[in-house]
């Protein structure tokens, strides 16, 4: 198993990135590389950080009008930037505070995925406490019953990413980035994990 960290950032989070990287260097073992992916327009600002142990890359996707959606699309294409068997996602504002390894996220040789039934995630008045159920159902084209974005960091194997992209292409007749760009909201890890739970459950330990 090879694991690369994938950190998708942009200029608005530039101040946080050095701290995230320092925490990775101090506490995280069992990783091969740290890939910092940014929009092409932000590349020079990140290059000024003079990264030495990390790999800085420009986005391969067409620019999104809304980069909040763009960074989600990028995460679901992370396998295009690495040949690692597994990808550990790390956000710009995530800080490791103790020794940590990707093996901590593995159970029986599979990335673990926490899940909670949507009917348990409700406010005191009974209304949903998370907005993602209809978003995921619209993307996948079928009902889902569980919220599957429960903790950071998250880890995926590359097979899941390729599988989801192929599924979205088949269901919506457009590439995944184009589908995401046309949405008002999206939840990359909920969509990825719910696709896997329904169509390739052996990829994760649930």
N, C-alpha and C positions, 0 to 999 in steps of 0.2 A: 504494500500500500504506500503510495506517495501522496502527500498532502501539501497543497499550496494555499496560502491565504490570499483571498481576493477582497481588496478594499476599494470600493468605488466611491470616489469623492468628487468634489467640485470646489471652486474658489471660495464659495460661501462658508465652507468647512475647513478652509486651509489652516486656520489657527489651531484646530484640534488635532490634525493629523500627526504632527511630531510627537505629541503625547501618546497617541494610540500606538505609534510605531515603537517608541521607547518602551512601552509596557509589553509589547510583543517580544522585543529583544530581551527584556529582563526576565520574563516569566514563562514564555511559551516555548516548549520544545516539541520535537517530533514533526516539524514542518520543514519543507524544502526551500520554498521561496515565498516572498511577500510581494504580490502584484498590486501596485497602486494604479488604478485605471481612472482617467479623468477625461472630460471633454477636450477636444483638440484645442479649443479656444483658451483653455486654462492650463495647457501643458507647460508653457514657459514659467508661469507662476510657481508651479509645483517643482519644476526643474531647479528653481532657485533654492529649494530646500537642500540641494546637494546630497540626495539620497545615495548611500553607499551599499547597504545590504539588501536594498529592495529594488524591484524592477518597475520603473515608471513607464506606462504605456498610454497612448491616446486611444480614445474610443474608436471602434471600428463601425459603429452605428451612425446612421444619419442623425444629425442634431434634432432633438425634440424641442418643440415650442415650450413644453413644460418638462424641465429636467427632473422633477420629482418622479414623473413617469419614466423618463429616460434612464435614470439610475436603476429602476426596477427591471427594465428590459435588459440592461447591461448585465445585471446579476444572473439573469436567466440565460445569458450567452457567455458566462464566465469560462466555460470550457474551451472557447475559441482562443483564449489567451494562455492556455496551459495544457500540457499533456498529463498532468497529475491525475491519478485515479479518483482522488477526492478533493473537494474544494471547501475550505473553511472560510465562511463569510465573516467579515469584520467591518463594522461601521466606523466612521471617522470619530464618533464620540464614545466608542466603546474602549474601556480601559481594563486591562488585566491587573488584578491586585494580588494574585497568588500563583504559585506554580500550576501550570495547566498544559495539557497535551490533547491533541485530537482524539487520542484513545479514550479520554474522559467522556467523549460524546458517542462512543461506540458500545453496542451491546450485542453479543454473539456475532461479532464481525460486521455489524451493520450500523449505519448512522441512526441514532435514536431520534424519534420525532414525538414530541409531547402533543397531546390532543385533548380537547375538552368539548363535550357536547354543547352545541349552541343553546340548547334549552336550559343549560345551567348558567349561562352568561346573560343574565337579565337584571334590569334595574328593579328597585323595590316596587315600581308600578307594573312590572311584568313586561315592559318593552325591552327590545334587544339592547345589550350593553356593548355590542360590537357591530360595525356596519358591513362586515365582509361576506356574510352568507350570500346575499343576492349578487355581489360582485363575482364571487367564485362560481356560483351556479351559471351566471351569464357566460363566463369564460369557458366552462367545461361542458355546458349544455345539458346538465343533469343535476338533480338535487344533491346537496351535501348536508351532513348533519353535525359536523365537528369543525371547530376552530383549530387550526394547525400552525399557528404562528405564536408560540407560547413562551419562548425564551431566546435570548441571544447569548453567545453566537450560535449559528446554525451550520450544519455541514451536509453536503450532498455528494453523491458520486456522479460522475459525468454522464452516466447512462440515463439518469433521471432527467437531466437537462435536455439532452437530445430527444428523449422520448416525449417530453412535454411539447417541445417545438414541433415535432412531427404531428402530434395530436391536434394542436391548435391550427396548424396548416390544413389538416384534413377537415376539421369541423367548421372553420370559418373561411377557408379558401384564401387566407392571407398569411404571410409570415408573422410570427409572434410579435416582433417589434412593431409592425404595422397595426396589429390588433390592439396592442397596449396604447399606442399613440392616439388611437381613435376613442379611447375611453375617458370618462371623467374621473374615475378612480380605479385603482387596481391594488392587488395585494399579492406580490410575487411569491412569497413563501406559502401563503395559504393556497394559492393556485397550484404551485408545484407539488406541495405535499398532498393536497386533495386529489390531484391527478394520480399521483403514485398510489395513494390509499385505495383508489377505486380501480385502477388499471394495471398497476405493477406493484402490489403490496409487498412483494419479497425484497424490494430495494431498501426498505427501512425496517427498523424495529419500533413498533408502535406502542 
